[in-house]
Amino acid sequence: LLTIQLENYKLRHKSAETDKPNAFDLVNPVNSFTFVLESEAEKNTWINAIQEVLQKSTEPITDLCIIQVDKGEKVPLGYYPILSTYYGHTGNVNADAGGRAIFICYEKGGVDEDNNPKK
């Protein structure tokens, strides 16, 4: 299973790594991934899904919270926990101290108390 945090990547519709027609690249300054699909339709499905995620990643972070997992606190609805860093380190901000597991959660977009989009 390959997991890629897409916020730092750009989508290249035509691969620079291969001349195969159903290929595309995901690139950033450190890594690049080339995907070669069976058909143009499959390639378009993947590209559309990735574009949707990339568009969502440009929404501003509108709120932060901290949860203590070992106290039974749950990730609030609409928030995303930071479980690991870009380089694969744990997202537990208290890991090196040996104390309770503490994670930062963030909300992207979201609405205010009047149900208006946050800015």
C-alpha positions in Angstrom: 0.0 0.0 0.0 1.4 3.4 -1.0 0.3 6.5 0.8 1.3 9.9 -0.6 0.5 13.1 1.2 -0.6 15.1 -1.8 -0.5 18.6 -0.4 3.1 19.0 -1.6 2.8 17.5 -5.0 2.0 18.8 -8.5 0.2 16.7 -11.1 1.8 16.3 -14.5 -0.9 15.0 -17.0 1.8 13.8 -19.5 4.6 11.9 -17.9 8.1 13.2 -18.3 9.5 9.8 -17.2 7.9 7.6 -19.9 6.3 8.0 -23.3 3.5 5.6 -22.6 0.2 7.3 -23.4 -1.7 6.4 -20.2 1.0 7.6 -17.8 1.1 10.7 -15.5 3.5 11.9 -12.8 3.1 13.3 -9.3 6.1 15.5 -8.6 7.6 17.6 -5.8 11.1 18.9 -5.2 12.1 15.7 -3.4 10.2 12.8 -5.1 8.4 11.9 -8.2 6.0 9.1 -8.9 5.0 7.9 -12.3 1.7 6.0 -12.7 1.0 3.9 -15.9 -2.6 2.9 -16.3 -4.3 0.3 -18.5 -6.5 2.8 -20.4 -7.1 6.5 -21.0 -10.4 6.1 -19.0 -8.6 4.7 -16.0 -5.9 7.4 -16.2 -8.7 10.1 -16.3 -10.4 8.5 -13.2 -7.1 8.7 -11.3 -6.3 12.2 -12.4 -9.8 13.4 -11.5 -9.6 11.9 -8.0 -6.1 13.4 -7.4 -7.2 16.8 -8.6 -10.1 16.7 -6.2 -7.8 16.0 -3.3 -5.3 18.6 -4.5 -8.1 21.2 -4.7 -9.3 20.3 -1.2 -5.7 20.7 0.1 -5.7 24.4 -0.9 -8.6 25.1 1.5 -7.2 27.1 4.5 -6.8 25.6 7.9 -9.5 27.2 9.9 -9.0 25.7 13.4 -6.7 23.5 15.4 -7.2 21.3 18.5 -5.2 18.9 20.6 -6.4 15.5 21.6 -5.1 13.1 24.2 -5.8 9.7 22.7 -5.0 7.6 25.8 -7.6 9.7 27.8 -10.2 8.5 25.3 -10.5 11.8 23.4 -11.7 11.4 19.8 -10.9 13.4 16.7 -13.7 16.0 16.4 -16.1 15.7 13.5 -14.7 17.6 10.5 -11.1 17.6 11.8 -8.1 15.6 10.6 -5.4 14.3 13.0 -1.7 14.7 12.1 -0.7 11.1 12.6 2.7 11.3 11.0 5.0 13.9 9.5 6.0 14.4 5.9 9.1 12.4 6.6 7.3 9.5 8.4 7.9 10.5 12.0 5.1 10.1 14.5 2.6 12.9 14.9 2.5 12.3 18.6 4.0 15.6 19.8 4.7 14.0 23.2 6.5 10.9 21.9 10.0 11.8 23.0 8.9 12.9 26.4 7.3 9.5 27.2 4.1 11.0 28.4 0.5 10.8 27.1 -0.1 10.5 23.4 -1.0 14.0 22.2 -1.9 14.7 18.6 -2.7 18.0 16.8 -5.9 18.0 14.7 -6.9 20.6 12.1 -10.0 21.7 10.3 -9.9 22.8 6.7 -12.7 25.0 5.4 -15.4 24.4 7.9 -18.3 26.7 9.0 -18.7 29.2 11.8 -21.4 29.1 14.5 -23.8 30.8 12.1 -23.1 28.0 9.5 -21.2 30.4 7.2 -18.0 29.2 5.5 -14.9 30.1 7.5 -12.3 32.3 5.8 
